[in-house]
């Protein structure tokens, strides 16, 4: 048994059919956890769950589709996860939305509301649904995938940055509320990672060059370089950490 052993734990990871979410799900399974794979489309969830189970063993994951913008979908996700695995020890709120690039003066109300609702309100919904059982057991870890956008200003993804800053404050508030029950709440704040979600920021070589020019590591990150932090926070290794935002950005925010 090691500090990073997750044997016997059950994790729910939203947005886990690709990118950072999938990397987190796979690494948690590798470290012994059973994981609920979730995104909007059931067939995609089924496929990813099958691929992980084929690689790591039958029954390591199950697939439960959920649209984070629908509260009833999230409640179903929690209910079905509990029905299948009996509990939820770790919750990773990874799914998020960013339908707009450009100045805040031009964003539509619908776009702004979608960003705030999906990236902040939905996280609070899901956490509130999962945390009672963690309180009862006096043990639990909640991880919100935020962004270094929450620490910086932006002329193109301002609304997204506002939502990610709010996620960091949500983690601090909930850490204060739930700490007495030994339930920890933290954020991971990735820098630029090579995912489909962030494609607009790295797909163009010129944009990528500008984005990484002042980063000490001089490169973009990959999803697997975020997954280890989630394993840390979900395992005994992270037992004394709460209310924090772990920045994993190749040094971009220090330079």
C-alpha positions in Angstrom: 0.0 0.0 0.0 1.3 3.4 -0.9 0.2 7.0 -0.3 -1.3 7.1 -3.8 -3.2 3.8 -3.5 -6.9 4.3 -4.3 -7.9 0.7 -3.8 -11.5 0.5 -2.5 -12.4 4.0 -3.5 -15.1 5.0 -6.0 -14.6 8.1 -8.1 -17.1 10.0 -10.3 -15.4 12.1 -13.0 -17.4 14.4 -15.2 -16.3 15.1 -18.7 -14.3 11.9 -18.6 -14.6 10.6 -22.2 -11.6 12.7 -23.5 -8.9 15.1 -22.5 -8.1 15.8 -18.9 -11.1 14.0 -17.6 -10.3 10.7 -19.3 -6.7 10.9 -18.2 -7.8 11.4 -14.6 -10.2 8.4 -14.9 -7.6 6.1 -16.4 -5.0 7.0 -13.8 -7.4 6.6 -10.9 -8.3 3.1 -12.2 -4.6 2.3 -12.5 -4.2 3.3 -8.8 -7.0 0.9 -7.7 -10.2 3.0 -7.9 -13.5 2.2 -9.5 -14.5 5.1 -11.7 -17.8 6.4 -13.2 -17.2 7.6 -16.7 -19.6 10.5 -17.6 -20.2 13.0 -20.4 -23.2 14.1 -22.4 -23.5 11.1 -24.8 -24.2 7.6 -23.5 -22.7 5.8 -26.5 -19.4 7.7 -26.1 -19.3 7.0 -22.3 -20.0 3.3 -23.1 -17.1 3.2 -25.5 -14.6 4.8 -23.2 -15.7 2.6 -20.3 -15.2 -0.5 -22.4 -11.8 0.6 -23.5 -10.6 1.2 -20.0 -12.2 -2.1 -18.7 -10.6 -4.0 -21.6 -7.2 -2.6 -20.5 -7.5 -2.7 -16.8 -10.1 -5.4 -16.0 -13.8 -5.9 -16.0 -15.9 -3.8 -13.8 -13.3 -1.1 -13.2 -15.6 1.5 -14.7 -19.2 2.1 -15.6 -20.7 4.6 -18.0 -23.5 7.1 -16.9 -24.2 9.9 -19.3 -25.1 13.3 -17.8 -25.5 16.8 -19.1 -24.1 19.1 -16.4 -26.6 21.8 -17.4 -29.5 19.7 -16.2 -29.9 19.2 -12.5 -32.0 16.0 -12.9 -29.2 14.5 -15.0 -26.7 15.1 -12.2 -29.0 13.6 -9.6 -29.4 10.6 -11.8 -25.6 10.4 -12.2 -25.2 10.3 -8.4 -28.1 7.9 -7.8 -26.8 5.4 -10.5 -23.2 5.6 -9.3 -24.4 4.8 -5.7 -26.6 2.0 -7.0 -23.7 0.5 -9.0 -20.8 0.9 -6.6 -22.5 1.6 -3.2 -20.8 4.9 -2.5 -18.8 7.9 -3.9 -15.5 8.6 -2.2 -14.0 11.1 -4.8 -15.8 13.6 -7.0 -14.0 15.3 -9.9 -15.9 18.2 -11.4 -14.1 18.4 -14.7 -16.8 19.1 -17.3 -17.1 22.7 -18.4 -18.3 25.0 -21.2 -16.8 27.9 -23.1 -19.0 28.8 -26.2 -17.5 32.2 -26.7 -14.1 33.8 -27.7 -13.9 37.6 -27.8 -14.4 40.7 -25.7 -16.9 40.7 -22.9 -18.7 43.6 -24.4 -19.9 41.4 -27.2 -20.9 38.2 -25.4 -24.6 37.3 -25.5 -26.5 36.9 -22.3 -27.2 33.2 -23.2 -23.5 32.6 -23.7 -22.5 34.3 -20.5 -25.2 32.5 -18.5 -24.2 29.1 -20.0 -20.6 29.6 -18.9 -21.5 30.7 -15.4 -24.2 28.0 -15.0 -22.2 25.1 -16.3 -18.8 26.0 -14.8 -20.0 27.2 -11.4 -23.6 26.5 -10.5 -23.5 22.9 -11.8 -20.4 22.2 -9.8 -22.2 23.3 -6.6 -25.3 21.2 -7.6 -23.2 18.1 -8.0 -21.1 18.6 -4.9 -24.2 19.2 -2.8 -25.7 15.9 -4.1 -22.6 13.9 -3.3 -21.3 15.5 0.0 -24.0 14.2 2.4 -22.6 10.6 2.2 -19.1 11.9 2.6 -20.1 13.8 5.7 -21.8 10.7 7.1 -18.6 8.7 6.5 -16.3 11.5 7.7 -14.2 11.1 4.6 -14.3 12.4 1.1 -12.3 14.3 -1.6 -13.8 16.8 -4.0 -11.7 18.1 -6.9 -12.8 21.0 -9.2 -10.8 21.3 -12.4 -10.4 25.1 -12.7 -7.8 26.9 -14.9 -5.0 29.4 -14.6 -7.5 31.6 -16.5 -8.9 32.1 -13.0 -5.7 33.8 -12.0 -5.2 36.0 -15.0 -7.0 38.4 -17.2 -7.9 37.7 -20.8 -9.1 39.7 -23.8 -10.6 36.6 -25.5 -11.9 34.2 -22.8 -12.9 36.6 -20.1 -16.2 35.0 -19.1 -14.5 31.6 -18.8 -11.8 33.2 -16.7 -14.5 34.7 -14.4 -16.1 31.3 -14.0 -12.7 29.6 -13.2 -11.9 32.2 -10.6 -15.3 31.6 -9.0 -14.5 27.8 -8.9 -11.4 28.6 -6.8 -13.5 30.6 -4.4 -16.2 27.8 -4.4 -13.5 25.4 -3.3 -12.4 27.7 -0.5 -15.9 28.2 0.8 -16.8 24.6 0.7 -13.5 23.6 2.3 -14.4 25.8 5.2 -17.9 24.4 5.4 -17.0 20.7 5.1 -13.6 20.6 6.8 -15.0 19.7 10.2 -16.4 16.5 8.5 -13.0 15.5 7.1 -14.3 16.3 3.5 -11.6 18.1 1.4 -12.3 20.4 -1.5 -9.6 21.5 -3.8 -9.0 22.9 -7.3 -6.6 21.9 -10.0 -5.7 24.9 -12.2 -4.1 23.6 -15.5 -2.3 25.9 -17.9 -2.6 25.3 -21.7 -3.2 21.6 -22.2 -3.4 19.9 -25.6 -7.1 19.0 -25.5 -10.0 19.4 -27.9 -11.6 21.8 -25.5 -8.6 24.2 -25.7 -8.0 23.6 -29.4 -8.6 27.2 -30.4 -5.7 28.2 -28.2 -3.1 25.8 -29.6 -4.2 24.5 -33.0 -2.7 27.5 -34.8 1.2 27.3 -34.7 1.5 31.1 -34.4 -1.0 31.2 -31.5 0.8 28.3 -29.8 4.1 30.0 -30.1 2.8 33.1 -28.5 1.1 31.1 -25.8 4.2 29.2 -24.8 7.0 31.7 -25.5 7.2 33.0 -21.9 6.5 29.7 -20.2 9.7 28.3 -18.6 9.1 24.9 -20.0 8.4 26.4 -23.5 5.7 23.9 -24.4 2.1 23.0 -24.1 1.0 20.3 -21.5 -0.7 17.0 -22.1 -3.7 15.6 -20.2 -1.7 13.0 -18.4 0.3 15.7 -16.8 -2.8 16.9 -14.9 -4.0 13.4 -13.9 -1.4 12.8 -11.3 -2.6 15.8 -9.3 -6.1 14.3 -9.2 -4.7 11.0 -7.9 -2.8 12.9 -5.2 -5.9 14.7 -4.1 -8.1 11.6 -4.2 -5.7 9.4 -2.2 -4.1 9.4 1.2 -1.3 11.5 -0.1 -3.6 14.6 -0.2 -5.3 14.1 3.2 -4.0 17.3 4.7 -4.8 19.6 1.7 -8.0 21.5 1.4 -9.2 24.8 -0.1 -6.2 25.1 -2.4 -5.7 25.6 -6.1 -2.9 23.5 -7.5 -1.4 25.3 -10.5 0.0 23.0 -13.2 1.0 25.2 -16.1 4.7 24.6 -17.1 5.5 27.8 -15.2 3.4 30.1 -17.3 2.0 32.1 -14.4 5.4 32.8 -12.8 7.0 34.4 -15.9 
